[in-house]
Amino acid sequence: MKMFVFGCLSMTIGVVLPSGSRAQGPAQPSAAATQLEEIIVTAEKRSTNLQSTPISVTPLSDATLQEHQVRDLKDIQALVPNFKMGDAQGIAQITIRGIGSSSFLPGTEGAVAVNENEVYVSRNIAQQAGLFDISGIEVLRGPQGTLFGRNATAGAVNITTAQPTSDVSGYFRQSAGNYGESRTEAAIGGPIVGDTVLGRVAAFRETHDGYGTNYVTGTGIDDKNDYGFRGTLLVKPTEDLTGMLIAEYFNENDHSGGFHYFGAAGLSALPGALGAPPLFQTDGGYAPSNIRDIANGIDPKFQLITRALTGIINWTSGPLSIKSITGYRNQDANFLYDIDGGSTLNGYEVSGEPAHQISEELQIHYDTGTLHVTGGAYYFHEEDDLTPQSVVASTYLETQNFGIPFATPYYVDLGTLAASLSTKAGAGFAQGSYDLTDKLSLTAGVRYSVETKHMFQQYRLDLFTPYTGSNPPPPSVDIPAKTFYSTTPKAGIQYQLDPETFLFASYSQGFKSGGFDSAVKNPQPYLPEKLTDYEIGIKTTALDNRLRANVSGFYYDYQDLQVQQVVGLAVQTGNAATARVYGVEGEFNYLLTSALEVDASAAWTHARYVNYVGPDPALPLLPTVSFRGNALDNAPDYEATLSAQYTWNLPIGSLAARGEAEYSSRFYFSPGNEALLSQGAYVKGNLFAIYRPNSAWEITAYVRNISNTTTKTSALVASPLAANPVLGSLAPPRLVGAVIQYKF
């Protein structure tokens, strides 16, 4: 199979390599708009040219993020091949090449490492925070276990915020659109004390009305109400020494994160299905015919506050440099949501996730021109708390499930769960590349990681105590600590075929530690997962540096992957024995003329379980099901994007028009691959018009999701106590608006 994938890649390379003159350089049109500009990335924790970096990486500049109206990580899906992001009750679910997390439970961790200013953002819920004043994002595909370490099994998303400049600079940006959308964003920075002390401050505020309505209460849901600000201080006491301090605050409080009702898993007619309608229907309730709306007896609520402090010190002397990155993050998160899917309010959940983390990374870089070495040590400590989580049930639910009669209906504090999970992780790493000749180089690296997890748990099931919101928690139980060890190597070979064509092949591993299920009483630890990647690729430019084509092929051996599902009354993590993932992906940029640019990407990914037997929440009458041959979650076989932009030079300024299209084949949200828990194939399109009267002003009009296509971003089978309704989240509807910006 490996030979098949690499053979497909070889044929693809033959297609994308046209004849004629070629020069190195990639993505954005230059000021003269005659060639594609060179792009510098930091995917190897040092600055390298994108076209000679042996990693599948997509860089997104600040200009690209602004042109595409990127406001959070979900907005980059149409810009990055093989990248999917959804959420459930506000908890991010990021997938790269079919590898990711579909958990919606606080306390879990993803398989894609999200880093902001080189500090790992551990909590999935915090990865949903709005983006503002960003200088760039890099998405690394494939395991990054050597340089980035923990939870980078699928890849990494590296976010860099804007830094102070030696001259006064900044911007003001205001947008308005349908659904009452309003977003204000501004930044200003410059010298405070000559060139020695520089500063920058940035802030944003975004609001919009709900994309849907709760029919029971009349409240708009999937609305937005958030804001944030950031301050950056850069000190340069000498030419060799710099220090930077970044402080950030984010606050969101709205009715997002609630579940939409997608249908009844119990009525699927599949062998093992419950064979009954959802509980709200037997209780005389209803659900809206339009899945954009909900009918819940209680409004969903989502609250998130994050605070971050980052300190970076960098010292350079000749070929040697040393960098220290110290990070502190904390969060307060609370959410409330209905769990039966209908209007009768037979069950809802109240929970929260306060957490704080501290990390320290010491990097040592040595670069002689032929030898490039990066090494260092890493420490991480996090305390993640699941505040007393209450599953509140109606007496009708208990009567239907347990046969208990109640003379007077009331709400029962059915399940109470609290947990405190402590994680301590340490690692040492080194990676080096050596140029054997001016064309041929070799890379080798290794990381050794130790991670210990320890949990205290409070757990209670109670069929009779009324819910008051202030019931005393159950006693705490000490779950014995578990330590996980991992060695993740990397090896590669690179060859500069000619000045415009770069070839690479690599072997690498990624590691995600095991852990505990906080929702399972006295849990046993689930196993770590490990992914081994064999990858080859080509990066080339052609047609006098007007065409760029980057193509890679990959083959994954995925062991003990962690799968989260609702099983009975709890969310449980199981280890699928093995899975195989392989495919080909490509990114292309073509500057046809000085006025017309075309960008495209395409990906074919085959992600399947090889050996996995476990429970299927959609088929609760069967103890286990074989998922062999089924697709992994959020892993479409085919994805493609196409965009074209044409620019007219006007007597005053310029006008650009851009059209975009995004295609995805069907993908699934559960190992069972049931149609109800999937998103069918779709095509979405966007239109943008950008007028620039001069270098300072910019006015953009946009229509996103032109066809108003409704697409799911997550889906799950809820508890059998509610008779297995299928609930999930949706991507935004058609959005129409305009943005005006002034830069100085």
Beta strands, then each sheet from edge to edge (+ up, - down):
strand 1: 40-41
strand 2: 48-49
strand 3: 56-61
strand 4: 83-88
strand 5: 91-96
strand 6: 99-100
strand 7: 112-116
strand 8: 119-120
strand 9: 134-141
strand 10: 155-161
strand 11: 169-177
strand 12: 181-193
strand 13: 197-208
strand 14: 212-213
strand 15: 220-221
strand 16: 224-235
strand 17: 241-254
strand 18: 260-264
strand 19: 301-317
strand 20: 320-338
strand 21: 347-352
strand 22: 355-367
strand 23: 371-394
strand 24: 411-435
strand 25: 440-461
strand 26: 476-498
strand 27: 501-512
strand 28: 529-542
strand 29: 547-567
strand 30: 570-591
strand 31: 596-611
strand 32: 613-614
strand 33: 625-626
strand 34: 638-649
strand 35: 654-664
strand 36: 667-668
strand 37: 678-679
strand 38: 682-692
strand 39: 697-704
strand 40: 712-717
strand 41: 725-730
strand 42: 735-743
sheet 1: 1+ 2-
sheet 2: 3+ 9- 10+ 7+ 8-
sheet 3: 4+ 5- 6+
sheet 4: 11+ 12- 13+ 16- 17+ 19- 20+ 21- 23+ 22-
sheet 5: 11+ 42- 39+ 38- 35+ 34- 31+ 30- 29+ 28- 27+ 26- 25+ 24-
sheet 6: 14+ 15-
sheet 7: 18+ 41- 40+
sheet 8: 32+ 33-
sheet 9: 36+ 37-
end
